[in-house]
Amino acid sequence: MRLSFIREMQNGRIRLGIESGDGVEKYTLSRAQYEAMGLILGMELSSDLYGEILRADGEHRCMQKALSLLSYGDNTASMLYMKLIRSGHPKDIASDCVKECVRIGYVNEHRQLERLILSEANTALRGRLHIRAKLSKKGYKLSDIDLVTDRLVERGEIDFKESLERLYLKKGAATDEERRALAFKHGYRSCDFE
């Protein structure tokens, strides 16, 4: 295998062409990775160096896929990891990619939870139990759901008793029996309606 071309891309990354028996294959590296490898046009690549190039290109492709997935909507770290694995990325590269997305703030589960919990409680008029069940099915940890919900209640952004009263008005629940059934159906705890 021989390095047949080196091109700088507009985004600052480096595109390499590696000639093998099957033609020229293209790989993308960061400038730092490229410089650390000490690559020279026309050089023959050892299997170790070729492996480094493959890994660097795999990391780049995995991050591109992660950014594409995140552009469509929020994902938990575990959901993003599973989607990357399903799209064919190796587990170790997918794991490192997810950690980097969390580190730079592309995946912020607490911010996502705040938005989702506020919507469920204040717009959909759902109770704490319904919210816990729904969000845990989406991959969020119960401890995180409870922590964020408690913070929102403490800050006064959620008042489950008030939401329940709005639900009663919306659904026209007049009797105690109708109110209890409605509260139970929408995931309110007994302390919210007693």
C-alpha positions as CSV (number, residue, x, y, z in Angstrom):
1,M,0.0,0.0,0.0
2,R,1.3,3.4,-1.0
3,L,0.2,6.9,-0.1
4,S,-0.9,8.3,-3.5
5,F,-2.3,11.7,-2.6
6,I,-2.7,14.1,0.3
7,R,-5.2,16.9,0.1
8,E,-6.3,19.5,2.6
9,M,-10.1,19.9,2.7
10,Q,-12.0,23.1,3.3
11,N,-12.9,22.0,6.8
12,G,-9.2,21.7,7.7
13,R,-9.2,17.9,7.6
14,I,-6.8,15.9,5.5
15,R,-7.9,13.6,2.8
16,L,-5.6,10.7,1.9
17,G,-5.5,8.4,-1.1
18,I,-4.1,5.0,-0.5
19,E,-3.3,2.9,-3.5
20,S,-3.7,-0.9,-3.1
21,G,-4.3,-3.7,-5.5
22,D,-8.0,-2.7,-5.8
23,G,-7.3,1.0,-6.7
24,V,-7.2,4.1,-4.6
25,E,-9.2,4.3,-1.4
26,K,-9.8,7.6,0.3
27,Y,-9.5,8.3,4.1
28,T,-10.1,11.4,6.2
29,L,-8.0,12.4,9.2
30,S,-7.7,15.5,11.4
31,R,-4.7,17.7,10.9
32,A,-3.3,16.6,14.3
33,Q,-3.6,12.9,13.4
34,Y,-2.0,13.5,10.0
35,E,0.9,15.4,11.5
36,A,1.4,12.8,14.3
37,M,1.7,10.0,11.7
38,G,4.5,11.7,9.8
39,L,3.0,10.8,6.4
40,I,4.9,11.6,3.2
41,L,3.5,11.4,-0.3
42,G,4.5,8.2,-2.1
43,M,5.6,6.4,1.0
44,E,4.9,2.7,1.5
45,L,2.6,2.1,4.5
46,S,3.3,-0.5,7.1
47,S,0.3,-2.5,8.4
48,D,0.5,-0.6,11.7
49,L,0.4,2.8,10.1
50,Y,-2.4,1.7,7.8
51,G,-4.3,0.5,10.9
52,E,-3.9,3.9,12.5
53,I,-5.2,5.6,9.3
54,L,-8.2,3.2,9.3
55,R,-9.0,3.9,12.9
56,A,-8.7,7.7,12.4
57,D,-11.0,7.5,9.4
58,G,-13.4,5.4,11.4
59,E,-13.5,7.9,14.2
60,H,-14.2,10.7,11.6
61,R,-17.0,8.7,10.0
62,C,-18.5,7.8,13.3
63,M,-18.6,11.4,14.4
64,Q,-20.2,12.4,11.1
65,K,-22.9,9.8,11.7
66,A,-23.4,11.0,15.2
67,L,-23.8,14.6,14.1
68,S,-26.3,13.5,11.5
69,L,-28.3,11.6,14.0
70,L,-28.3,14.5,16.5
71,S,-29.4,16.9,13.8
72,Y,-32.7,15.1,13.6
73,G,-33.4,15.3,17.3
74,D,-32.2,14.7,20.8
75,N,-30.7,11.3,21.8
76,T,-29.6,10.0,25.1
77,A,-26.0,8.8,25.2
78,S,-27.2,5.2,25.3
79,M,-29.6,5.7,22.3
80,L,-26.8,7.4,20.3
81,Y,-24.4,4.6,21.1
82,M,-26.9,1.9,19.9
83,K,-27.7,3.8,16.7
84,L,-24.0,4.1,15.9
85,I,-23.5,0.4,16.5
86,R,-26.5,-0.5,14.3
87,S,-25.0,1.6,11.6
88,G,-21.9,-0.5,11.6
89,H,-19.3,1.4,13.7
90,P,-17.1,-0.6,16.0
91,K,-18.1,-0.5,19.7
92,D,-14.9,1.1,21.0
93,I,-15.1,3.9,18.3
94,A,-18.8,4.4,19.0
95,S,-18.2,4.6,22.7
96,D,-15.4,7.2,22.3
97,C,-17.6,9.2,19.9
98,V,-20.5,9.3,22.3
99,K,-18.2,10.4,25.2
100,E,-16.9,13.2,23.0
101,C,-20.5,14.3,22.1
102,V,-21.3,14.5,25.8
103,R,-18.1,16.3,26.6
104,I,-18.7,19.1,24.0
105,G,-22.4,19.4,24.9
106,Y,-24.0,17.8,21.8
107,V,-25.7,15.3,24.1
108,N,-26.9,17.0,27.3
109,E,-29.5,14.7,28.9
110,H,-30.4,17.0,31.8
111,R,-31.2,19.8,29.3
112,Q,-33.2,17.3,27.2
113,L,-35.0,16.1,30.3
114,E,-35.9,19.6,31.5
115,R,-37.6,20.3,28.1
116,L,-39.4,17.0,27.9
117,I,-40.6,17.1,31.6
118,L,-41.8,20.7,31.3
119,S,-43.8,19.8,28.2
120,E,-45.3,16.6,29.7
121,A,-46.3,18.3,32.9
122,N,-47.4,21.8,31.8
123,T,-48.7,21.1,28.3
124,A,-49.8,17.5,28.2
125,L,-50.8,17.7,31.9
126,R,-49.2,14.4,32.8
127,G,-48.3,13.4,36.3
128,R,-45.0,12.4,37.7
129,L,-45.6,8.6,37.4
130,H,-46.6,8.9,33.7
131,I,-43.5,11.1,33.0
132,R,-41.2,8.7,34.7
133,A,-42.5,5.7,32.7
134,K,-42.5,7.5,29.4
135,L,-39.0,8.9,29.7
136,S,-37.5,5.8,31.1
137,K,-38.7,3.9,28.0
138,K,-36.8,6.5,25.9
139,G,-33.6,5.5,27.7
140,Y,-33.3,8.1,30.4
141,K,-32.3,7.0,33.9
142,L,-35.0,7.1,36.5
143,S,-32.6,8.8,39.0
144,D,-32.0,11.6,36.4
145,I,-35.7,11.9,35.7
146,D,-36.5,12.3,39.4
147,L,-33.6,14.7,40.0
148,V,-34.6,17.0,37.1
149,T,-38.3,16.8,38.0
150,D,-37.6,17.7,41.6
151,R,-35.5,20.7,40.5
152,L,-38.3,21.9,38.3
153,V,-40.8,21.6,41.1
154,E,-38.4,23.4,43.5
155,R,-37.9,26.3,41.0
156,G,-41.7,26.6,40.6
157,E,-41.7,25.7,36.9
158,I,-43.9,22.7,37.6
159,D,-46.8,22.5,40.0
160,F,-48.5,19.1,39.7
161,K,-51.5,20.1,41.8
162,E,-52.1,23.0,39.5
163,S,-51.6,20.8,36.4
164,L,-54.1,18.3,37.8
165,E,-56.7,21.1,38.4
166,R,-56.2,22.2,34.8
167,L,-56.7,18.6,33.6
168,Y,-59.9,18.3,35.6
169,L,-61.2,21.5,33.9
170,K,-60.1,20.3,30.5
171,K,-61.8,16.9,30.8
172,G,-64.8,18.1,32.8
173,A,-64.2,15.8,35.7
174,A,-66.8,16.9,38.4
175,T,-67.2,14.0,40.9
176,D,-64.5,12.7,43.2
177,E,-64.6,9.4,41.5
178,E,-64.1,10.9,38.0
179,R,-61.2,13.0,39.4
180,R,-59.5,10.0,41.0
181,A,-59.8,8.0,37.8
182,L,-58.5,10.8,35.7
183,A,-55.6,11.5,38.1
184,F,-54.7,7.8,38.1
185,K,-54.9,7.5,34.3
186,H,-52.6,10.5,33.8
187,G,-50.0,9.3,36.3
188,Y,-50.6,11.6,39.2
189,R,-49.6,10.4,42.7
190,S,-52.2,10.4,45.5
191,C,-50.5,13.3,47.2
192,D,-51.3,15.4,44.1
193,F,-55.1,15.0,44.4
194,E,-55.7,14.6,48.1
